[in-house]
Amino acid sequence: MSDGNGAAPPLVRLHDITKSYKRGAQIVPVLSGISFDIGAGEFLALMGPSGSGKSTLLNLIAGIDQPDSGELLVDGVNIGALSEVELADWRAGNVGFIFQFYNLMPVLTAFENVELPLLLASLSRAERRDHVEAVLELVGLQDRAEHYPNELSGGQQQRVAIARALVSDPNLIVADEPTGDLDRESAEDILKLMQTLNRELHKTIILVTHDARAAAHAHAIMHLEKGELSAREEVTGH
């Protein structure tokens, strides 16, 4: 579907998305009537206070969770209509995840952590090695491949996590407070790396953050407050 002028459709389209959770007998609404588009190759920051629904919204877009109602399309696929098995397959091929606390396996080397998503793919060991070495080089850690997470700094661990997110070559990267556990210098390095992934590899990135300095690295910012989304704010200089 185009916009009538031959323009490509957005990579992500949300229309009237709602989400609530049960807390005992109580229904707690989190998101109400969320609608917006994200174009292919965009870098969007989602900001808002704790409890505003940022991570919930990110998890819906990434297919980790599903909306109560509304339509959520990613690259033309209605992910709200997929079964759990279909959703797992879809996530594996289409979404790269970057988390605040890295989520690395402590008993695995950097190489082995990055390789994990490829173990489900029909690749030979040599093909997996080539993929892993390529993304470790991309994030500047080719010389740390055999190091374990506890032998790496926080910034290096997050680079391993970014390499893991990239190794299956997804269209969409979702990052939930990826600099929240880092010092300012390491955080700046990670954000510049994300800009490079967006600019040079044309990855679409959605960054959840409460840090205005981090959000300023994106093309645009949207604020979420009490389950409702503000108008899109373009970032100057991009």
C-alpha positions as a printed Julia matrix, in Angstrom:
238×3 Matrix{Float64}:
  0.0     0.0    0.0
  1.36    3.46  -0.89
  0.23    6.89   0.17
 -1.17    7.59  -3.28
  2.0     9.31  -4.47
  3.98    6.12  -4.98
  5.8     6.51  -1.64
  6.81    3.35   0.17
  4.59    2.3    3.09
  5.97    2.75   6.61
  7.98   -0.11   8.09
  5.91    0.08  11.28
  2.25    1.15  11.42
  0.19    1.27  14.61
 -3.52    2.05  14.45
 -5.62    2.53  17.59
 -3.5     0.19  19.72
 -4.66   -0.52  23.29
 -3.0    -2.6   26.0
 -3.86   -3.29  29.62
 -2.71   -5.71  32.29
 -4.46   -7.54  35.09
 -3.31   -6.79  38.62
 -5.29   -9.18  40.77
 -8.94   -8.47  39.99
 -8.09   -5.01  38.65
 -7.58   -4.12  34.96
 -4.79   -1.55  34.59
 -4.82    0.31  31.24
 -1.31    1.03  29.89
 -1.81    2.21  26.3
 -4.95    3.78  24.87
 -5.59    4.45  21.18
 -1.95    4.68  20.04
 -1.55    5.45  16.32
  1.63    6.4   14.45
  3.93    5.32  11.62
  7.69    4.74  11.47
  9.32    4.91   8.06
 11.98    2.45   6.91
 15.42    3.77   7.85
 14.17    6.09  10.61
 15.71    6.48  14.05
 12.91    7.28  16.51
 13.24    7.96  20.24
 10.34    7.24  22.59
 10.53    9.23  25.82
  8.42    9.35  28.94
  8.53    8.89  32.72
  8.71    5.48  34.38
  5.38    3.68  34.09
  4.3     5.67  31.03
  4.11    2.57  28.82
  7.32    3.05  26.78
  8.63   -0.48  27.26
  5.17   -1.94  26.76
  4.87   -0.13  23.44
  8.35   -1.27  22.4
  7.51   -4.87  23.31
  4.36   -4.72  21.17
  6.28   -3.4   18.15
  8.95   -6.09  18.65
  6.4    -8.89  18.87
  7.34   -9.78  22.46
  3.77   -8.99  23.53
  0.51   -8.51  21.64
 -2.05   -5.67  21.77
 -5.54   -6.05  23.24
 -7.0    -4.29  20.22
 -5.98   -2.26  17.17
 -3.76   -3.1   14.23
  0.02   -3.37  14.34
  1.81   -3.92  11.03
  5.57   -4.39  10.69
  6.83   -4.57   7.1
  3.3    -5.43   6.02
  2.84   -8.27   8.53
 -0.03   -7.99  11.03
  1.93   -9.28  14.0
 -1.09   -9.0   16.3
 -2.69  -11.85  14.32
  0.26  -14.29  14.61
  0.29  -17.33  16.87
  3.01  -17.66  19.53
  5.02  -20.01  17.29
  4.62  -17.76  14.25
  5.56  -14.74  16.37
  8.76  -16.42  17.61
  9.78  -17.24  14.03
  8.94  -13.71  12.91
 10.99  -12.11  15.73
 14.01  -14.28  14.97
 14.22  -13.04  11.39
 13.0    -9.46  11.67
 13.91   -7.84  15.01
 17.17   -7.2   16.85
 16.93   -6.47  20.59
 19.22   -4.29  22.72
 18.5    -4.2   26.47
 19.68   -1.99  29.32
 21.47   -4.8   31.15
 22.9    -6.52  28.04
 21.3    -9.96  28.77
 24.52  -11.78  27.88
 25.09  -15.4   28.93
 27.96  -15.26  31.47
 29.23  -18.77  30.61
 29.6   -17.93  26.91
 32.33  -15.9   25.19
 31.5   -12.73  23.25
 31.65  -14.8   20.04
 29.29  -17.45  21.44
 26.82  -14.83  22.75
 26.65  -13.19  19.34
 26.28  -16.57  17.64
 23.25  -17.6   19.73
 20.51  -16.21  17.41
 22.08  -18.03  14.45
 21.85  -21.47  16.06
 18.19  -21.64  14.97
 19.05  -20.69  11.39
 19.97  -23.16   8.65
 23.6   -22.04   8.42
 26.79  -24.07   8.48
 29.3   -23.53  11.27
 31.57  -21.67   8.82
 28.71  -19.39   7.73
 27.85  -18.64  11.36
 31.52  -17.82  12.06
 31.64  -15.44   9.09
 28.46  -13.65  10.26
 29.69  -13.34  13.86
 33.17  -12.11  12.89
 31.65   -9.5   10.57
 29.4    -7.95  13.24
 32.08   -8.09  15.95
 34.33   -6.16  13.6
 31.49   -3.72  12.92
 31.17   -2.92  16.64
 34.96   -2.82  17.12
 35.32   -5.96  19.24
 36.99   -8.44  16.91
 39.89   -8.64  19.37
 37.55   -9.49  22.28
 35.77  -12.44  20.63
 37.09  -15.01  23.15
 36.5   -12.87  26.23
 33.68  -13.65  28.67
 31.22  -10.91  29.75
 32.91  -10.48  33.16
 36.16   -9.7   31.32
 34.55   -6.82  29.43
 33.57   -3.29  30.45
 29.9    -2.25  30.45
 30.33   -0.45  27.14
 32.02   -3.49  25.59
 29.24   -5.78  26.87
 26.66   -3.51  25.25
 28.61   -3.65  21.98
 28.44   -7.45  22.17
 24.7    -7.13  22.7
 24.46   -4.84  19.65
 26.45   -7.34  17.58
 24.03  -10.08  18.71
 21.09   -7.87  17.66
 22.64   -7.36  14.22
 23.89  -10.85  13.43
 20.65  -12.08  11.8
 20.47   -8.86   9.71
 17.03   -7.67  10.9
 15.26   -4.65   9.41
 14.25   -3.35  12.84
 16.39   -2.7   15.94
 14.58   -2.03  19.22
 16.61   -0.64  22.12
 15.18   -0.36  25.65
 17.26    2.13  27.71
 20.49    0.8   26.11
 22.67    3.43  27.8
 20.92    3.4   31.19
 23.66    1.34  32.87
 26.63    3.09  31.27
 28.82    6.07  32.16
 28.44    9.12  29.95
 31.44    8.42  27.71
 30.44    4.78  27.09
 26.84    5.86  26.49
 27.94    8.4   23.9
 29.99    5.72  22.12
 26.98    3.37  22.0
 24.67    6.09  20.69
 27.16    7.03  17.97
 27.37    3.36  17.0
 23.58    3.24  16.74
 23.65    6.32  14.51
 26.19    4.57  12.28
 23.98    1.47  12.04
 21.08    3.69  11.05
 22.98    5.87   8.6
 25.26    3.3    6.93
 23.33    0.03   7.26
 19.91    1.73   6.98
 18.59   -0.05  10.06
 15.3     1.27  11.43
 15.86    1.95  15.14
 13.37    2.58  17.94
 15.06    3.8   21.1
 13.24    3.93  24.44
 14.93    6.35  26.84
 14.26    8.81  29.63
 17.5    10.68  28.78
 17.1    13.75  26.57
 20.8    13.56  25.58
 20.28   10.04  24.26
 17.06   10.97  22.46
 18.84   13.83  20.68
 20.78   11.25  18.61
 17.55   10.17  16.89
 15.82   11.74  13.88
 12.62   12.36  15.84
 11.23   12.13  19.37
  7.78   11.16  20.61
  6.7    11.45  24.25
  4.46    8.95  25.99
  2.57   10.05  29.08
 -0.14    8.05  30.86
 -0.63    5.81  27.85
 -1.04    8.62  25.33
  1.44    9.75  22.68
  2.43   13.33  21.93
  3.0    14.77  18.46
  6.25   13.84  16.73
  9.11   16.3   17.3
 11.83   16.42  14.64
 15.43   16.63  15.87
 17.39   19.36  14.13
 20.72   18.48  12.57
 19.62   15.1   11.13
